[in-house]
Amino acid sequence: MKVLFDAYWWVEGQPSGRRVVDSFLRTWLADWPEDELSAAVQARHLDRARALAGDAPLTLHPVRARPHGVSVLTELGRLARDADAVLSQNYTPLRADAVRAVFIHDLMFDEHPEFFSRVERAYFAGMPFSARFADVVLTSTAAEGARIARMRPRLAGKVRPVGLSVPEAFRSREPRDPGVGVEPGRFLLCVGRLNVRKNVDRLIDAVLATDLVRPDFPLVVVGEPNGLAIRGADADDRRVRFLGGVDDEASSGSTSSAGCSSSPRWTRASGCRSSRRRCPARPWCSATSRPSASWRPARPSSIRPTPPRSAQRSARSWPVPPPARARR
């Protein structure tokens, strides 16, 4: 089978978007080596994309239209003339003889526009419209699939939740000390872009108000500002530490050495399993994941300065017992 991938963000863009593209390509190449794969990349990134591809049997096609949505709508279908299927992100080619599959991360902007800037809303505006031209709409979780069907009923019959895993790039990276400044297992970790959708302010308020973190057992937040800003915490308060953006090695190191991880984000809430290949399993207090028996169910809006006593007892048990064997 001949498959064309939308790799517009493979070289440059948000880390999460780059990793999704990279993982799609590497996983497909490994699982279906008999297929003929090609990828559409920005023309100015062609050389860097060739370096990322290495000796993989992957044909690269340059695209020039900007922004990403315009490129997918107009150029990707033309490049898919000889393909059996085309897989894009967020936007769907308007015309193509190939089977069109689009991976939509979420339609949170449709349901809660107040969590997005005007620029973000403008970028996403055409996404659900173009999805009408898709043969199948892929998304990460059953909860997000339900949201897409609820917000856009015309897409309901096309939605297929497929899940997300740890980025394939993590497999080839050796974990490195992220520079938290505390012993492994002695910090609570929160990872994600710093914007209101990640609900970090609620998490900070909750752990500070109930003394669940200390200077020697801090909340460590990994991520860079993007979108509507969060309030954050006092820069001099050593109970909360912002590391900013880190590379894959440091990200893997922070995940594997955290005593506990929390993911209170609003988007893709519930149903997203955390599959940590190469990373020791850690207990999670999460609104979005069910990776282990220690999962604590929570709605993002329920994270507040006075959590239930059961949650306080659970949190006060940190640092936790030795990690279980890593799950696959």
Beta strands, then each sheet from edge to edge (+ up, - down):
strand 1: 2-6
strand 2: 36-42
strand 3: 58-63
strand 4: 85-89
strand 5: 99-103
strand 6: 136-139
strand 7: 159-161
strand 8: 188-191
strand 9: 219-222
strand 10: 240-244
strand 11: 260-263
strand 12: 284-286
sheet 1: 3+ 2+ 1+ 4+ 5+ 6+ 7+
sheet 2: 10+ 9+ 8+ 11+ 12+
end
